[in-house]
Amino acid sequence: MKHLLKIALPVLFLTGIATTTYAQHTHDGEHPNVTLHVNPSLGQCDFDLAPNLTQGEWARLVREAGNIIYLDPLAAPTPLGKGNWQLQLEQTSAAVDQESGAWNNSFYHPDSTHYLTESGRIVIPALRFRMGITNNWDAGIYYTSAKPFGANYGFVGIDSRYAFLNDTLKGWSGAVRGSFVTDANIRDFNLFSTGVDVLAGKKLFRYFTPYAGAAVNWNHGAEKTGDVALTNENSFGFRGIAGVDVRWKFVSVGYEMQFGDGRANRAFKLGVSF
């Protein structure tokens, strides 16, 4: 029982943080200078392409949303080890210009004063599970859904990482990783982002592993609604990555920043490893 409580308490703690933060970032009192598309049946802002969305705006949405949903590493390149696993709750935030047509014309809102974000940043809570397939190869699955908050979209993803360097004596590690994430339940379009990143890290003071690297991803968007007639869009994203992974006994905490492709993504995790 004590063992289960040690696992459950940090999970419940981060769930509370993620839920609270999401709620705080879905109502804006500053009233941006835009006319919102309204659907009173919604509980939260939801993806829905408006008839006046242009091809240029659609291209921008695919580029920016694809770069946001890109499945960030959010872990040091140190491998988990064969048979070991990690379960983590995470929270990613990214800046968006909700006054642009790309974002305003791709969302509907519960009412005319309920904006997409109050801080200029979208916050996405998610769940991820990783497991060591071999001593150098890890694989993971990722899931997030806005349904608990009143919207009907979500995202699912997978990633696979190979550690080409794991010097346990000196603490150096390096890994290359491939990832894929796609939308779930968005009615008006399909969006996915697939990418590759390379990371290097160095363990310090037994528990801390700062790491850095670079990533490239390809985004693809295809609309599937009769409200607009838009062609498919594709784009590439490039970014630098810097973060720190802290592991103490079975608890794992991490923070990561991404720079480039017009984004400034930040991510936080709290998990358990065995």
C-alpha positions as CSV (number, residue, x, y, z in Angstrom):
1,M,0.0,0.0,0.0
2,K,2.8,2.4,0.9
3,H,4.5,1.7,-2.5
4,L,1.2,2.5,-4.3
5,L,0.8,5.7,-2.5
6,K,4.3,6.8,-3.4
7,I,3.4,6.3,-7.1
8,A,-0.1,7.8,-6.9
9,L,0.6,11.0,-5.0
10,P,3.0,12.6,-7.5
11,V,0.6,11.6,-10.3
12,L,-2.4,13.2,-8.7
13,F,-0.3,16.3,-7.8
14,L,0.7,16.9,-11.4
15,T,-2.8,16.1,-12.7
16,G,-4.1,18.9,-10.5
17,I,-1.5,21.3,-11.8
18,A,-2.3,20.4,-15.4
19,T,-6.0,20.7,-15.0
20,T,-5.8,24.0,-13.2
21,T,-3.4,25.6,-15.6
22,Y,-5.4,24.5,-18.6
23,A,-8.5,26.1,-17.2
24,Q,-6.7,29.3,-16.4
25,H,-5.5,29.6,-20.0
26,T,-8.8,29.2,-21.7
27,H,-10.5,32.5,-20.8
28,D,-9.2,35.9,-21.6
29,G,-10.3,39.2,-20.0
30,E,-8.2,41.4,-22.3
31,H,-10.4,41.1,-25.3
32,P,-8.1,40.8,-28.3
33,N,-9.2,42.8,-31.4
34,V,-10.8,39.9,-33.2
35,T,-14.4,38.7,-33.9
36,L,-14.7,35.2,-32.5
37,H,-16.6,32.3,-34.1
38,V,-19.1,31.1,-31.6
39,N,-20.7,27.7,-30.9
40,P,-22.7,27.8,-27.6
41,S,-22.7,24.0,-27.4
42,L,-19.0,24.0,-26.6
43,G,-17.5,23.7,-23.2
44,Q,-14.1,25.0,-24.3
45,C,-12.5,26.4,-27.5
46,D,-12.5,23.7,-30.1
47,F,-10.9,23.2,-33.6
48,D,-13.4,24.0,-36.3
49,L,-12.5,25.5,-39.6
50,A,-14.5,28.7,-40.4
51,P,-15.6,29.3,-44.0
52,N,-13.4,32.4,-44.3
53,L,-10.2,30.5,-43.6
54,T,-7.8,31.2,-46.5
55,Q,-5.1,29.0,-48.0
56,G,-2.4,31.2,-46.5
57,E,-3.9,31.0,-43.1
58,W,-4.3,27.2,-43.4
59,A,-0.6,26.9,-44.3
60,R,0.3,28.9,-41.3
61,L,-1.9,26.8,-39.0
62,V,-0.3,23.6,-40.3
63,R,3.2,25.0,-39.8
64,E,2.6,26.5,-36.3
65,A,0.3,23.8,-34.9
66,G,2.6,21.1,-36.3
67,N,5.6,22.6,-34.6
68,I,3.7,22.9,-31.4
69,I,2.5,19.2,-31.3
70,Y,5.9,17.9,-32.3
71,L,6.7,15.2,-29.7
72,D,9.5,16.7,-27.7
73,P,12.0,14.4,-26.0
74,L,11.5,15.7,-22.5
75,A,14.1,13.2,-21.2
76,A,17.8,13.0,-21.0
77,P,19.4,10.7,-23.7
78,T,20.4,8.1,-20.9
79,P,18.6,4.8,-21.8
80,L,16.2,3.3,-19.3
81,G,17.7,-0.2,-19.6
82,K,16.0,-3.4,-20.8
83,G,12.7,-4.0,-19.0
84,N,12.7,-0.7,-17.1
85,W,9.9,1.7,-17.7
86,Q,8.8,5.3,-16.9
87,L,5.3,6.8,-16.6
88,Q,5.1,10.6,-16.7
89,L,2.6,13.4,-16.7
90,E,3.8,16.4,-18.6
91,Q,2.7,19.9,-19.5
92,T,3.9,21.7,-22.6
93,S,3.2,25.4,-23.4
94,A,3.7,27.3,-26.6
95,A,3.1,30.9,-27.8
96,V,0.4,31.5,-30.4
97,D,-1.0,34.7,-32.0
98,Q,-4.7,34.1,-31.4
99,E,-5.5,37.4,-33.3
100,S,-4.1,36.0,-36.5
101,G,-6.5,34.5,-39.1
102,A,-4.7,31.2,-38.9
103,W,-5.8,30.6,-35.3
104,N,-9.0,32.7,-35.1
105,N,-10.5,31.1,-38.2
106,S,-9.7,27.6,-37.1
107,F,-11.4,27.7,-33.7
108,Y,-14.9,28.1,-32.4
109,H,-15.6,29.4,-28.9
110,P,-18.4,28.9,-26.3
111,D,-19.3,32.6,-26.4
112,S,-18.1,35.9,-27.8
113,T,-15.8,36.6,-24.8
114,H,-14.2,33.2,-24.4
115,Y,-10.8,33.5,-26.1
116,L,-8.3,30.8,-26.9
117,T,-5.7,31.9,-24.3
118,E,-5.3,34.7,-21.8
119,S,-1.5,34.6,-21.7
120,G,-0.6,34.3,-25.3
121,R,0.4,30.6,-24.7
122,I,-1.4,27.4,-25.2
123,V,-1.0,24.8,-22.4
124,I,-1.2,21.1,-23.1
125,P,-1.2,18.5,-20.4
126,A,-0.4,14.9,-21.5
127,L,0.5,11.4,-20.4
128,R,3.6,9.5,-21.7
129,F,4.8,5.9,-21.1
130,R,8.3,4.7,-22.0
131,M,9.9,1.3,-21.8
132,G,13.4,-0.1,-22.3
133,I,13.3,-2.6,-25.1
134,T,17.0,-3.4,-24.9
135,N,19.8,-1.8,-22.9
136,N,20.2,0.9,-25.5
137,W,16.8,1.1,-27.2
138,D,13.7,2.8,-25.6
139,A,10.2,3.2,-27.1
140,G,7.2,5.2,-25.9
141,I,3.6,6.2,-26.4
142,Y,2.0,9.6,-25.8
143,Y,-1.6,10.8,-25.3
144,T,-3.4,14.0,-24.6
145,S,-7.1,14.8,-24.8
146,A,-9.1,18.0,-24.4
147,K,-12.4,16.1,-23.8
148,P,-12.2,16.4,-20.0
149,F,-12.2,20.2,-20.5
150,G,-15.2,20.3,-22.9
151,A,-13.5,20.1,-26.3
152,N,-13.4,17.1,-28.6
153,Y,-9.8,16.9,-29.9
154,G,-6.7,15.2,-28.8
155,F,-3.3,13.9,-30.0
156,V,-1.6,10.5,-29.9
157,G,2.0,9.8,-30.6
158,I,4.9,7.3,-30.5
159,D,8.6,7.6,-30.3
160,S,11.7,5.4,-30.4
161,R,15.2,6.2,-29.2
162,Y,18.5,4.6,-29.6
163,A,21.4,5.5,-27.3
164,F,24.6,5.4,-29.3
165,L,26.6,6.5,-26.2
166,N,26.1,5.5,-22.6
167,D,29.3,6.0,-20.6
168,T,28.1,5.1,-17.0
169,L,31.6,5.8,-15.6
170,K,32.0,9.4,-16.9
171,G,28.3,10.1,-17.1
172,W,28.1,11.0,-20.8
173,S,25.2,9.9,-23.0
174,G,23.9,10.5,-26.5
175,A,20.9,9.3,-28.4
176,V,19.0,9.7,-31.7
177,R,15.2,9.6,-31.6
178,G,12.4,9.4,-34.1
179,S,8.8,10.5,-33.3
180,F,5.3,10.7,-34.8
181,V,2.3,12.4,-33.4
182,T,-1.2,12.9,-35.0
183,D,-4.5,14.4,-34.1
184,A,-7.3,12.3,-32.6
185,N,-11.0,13.2,-33.1
186,I,-10.5,16.6,-35.0
187,R,-13.5,16.5,-37.4
188,D,-12.4,19.2,-39.9
189,F,-8.9,18.2,-40.7
190,N,-6.0,15.8,-40.2
191,L,-2.7,17.0,-38.8
192,F,0.5,15.1,-38.0
193,S,4.1,15.9,-37.2
194,T,7.0,13.5,-37.6
195,G,10.6,14.3,-36.6
196,V,14.1,13.2,-35.7
197,D,16.3,14.7,-33.0
198,V,19.8,14.1,-31.6
199,L,20.7,14.7,-27.9
200,A,23.8,14.6,-25.8
201,G,23.9,14.8,-22.0
202,K,26.2,14.6,-18.9
203,K,25.2,13.4,-15.5
204,L,26.2,15.7,-12.7
205,F,26.1,15.3,-8.9
206,R,24.5,11.8,-9.3
207,Y,21.0,13.0,-9.9
208,F,21.1,15.8,-12.5
209,T,21.5,15.3,-16.3
210,P,21.6,18.5,-18.3
211,Y,21.2,17.8,-22.0
212,A,21.0,19.6,-25.4
213,G,20.5,18.8,-29.0
214,A,18.8,19.7,-32.3
215,A,15.6,18.5,-34.1
216,V,13.9,18.6,-37.5
217,N,10.3,17.7,-38.1
218,W,7.9,17.5,-41.1
219,N,4.3,18.6,-40.7
220,H,1.3,17.6,-42.9
221,G,-2.2,19.0,-42.8
222,A,-5.3,17.9,-44.9
223,E,-8.7,19.5,-44.4
224,K,-11.7,17.3,-44.7
225,T,-14.7,19.6,-44.3
226,G,-17.2,20.9,-46.9
227,D,-17.0,24.4,-45.3
228,V,-13.7,25.2,-47.1
229,A,-11.8,24.0,-50.2
230,L,-8.1,24.0,-49.3
231,T,-5.2,22.0,-50.6
232,N,-3.0,20.0,-48.4
233,E,-0.1,21.8,-46.7
234,N,3.4,20.6,-45.7
235,S,6.1,22.3,-43.8
236,F,9.4,21.7,-42.0
237,G,10.5,22.9,-38.6
238,F,14.0,23.2,-37.1
239,R,14.9,23.8,-33.4
240,G,17.4,23.6,-30.7
241,I,16.7,21.8,-27.5
242,A,18.0,22.3,-23.9
243,G,16.8,20.7,-20.7
244,V,17.6,19.0,-17.5
245,D,16.4,15.6,-16.2
246,V,16.5,14.9,-12.4
247,R,16.1,11.4,-11.1
248,W,16.0,10.5,-7.5
249,K,15.2,6.9,-6.6
250,F,12.0,6.2,-8.6
251,V,11.0,9.9,-9.1
252,S,11.8,11.7,-12.3
253,V,11.4,15.5,-12.8
254,G,12.4,17.4,-15.9
255,Y,12.2,20.8,-17.6
256,E,12.9,21.4,-21.3
257,M,13.0,24.5,-23.7
258,Q,12.9,24.6,-27.4
259,F,14.2,27.4,-29.6
260,G,13.6,28.1,-33.3
261,D,11.0,27.7,-36.0
262,G,9.2,30.7,-34.6
263,R,8.3,28.8,-31.4
264,A,9.4,29.0,-27.8
265,N,8.1,25.8,-26.4
266,R,8.5,24.9,-22.8
267,A,7.8,21.6,-21.1
268,F,7.7,20.1,-17.6
269,K,7.3,16.5,-16.5
270,L,6.8,14.6,-13.2
271,G,7.0,10.8,-13.4
272,V,8.0,7.5,-11.8
273,S,10.6,5.1,-13.1
274,F,11.1,1.4,-12.3
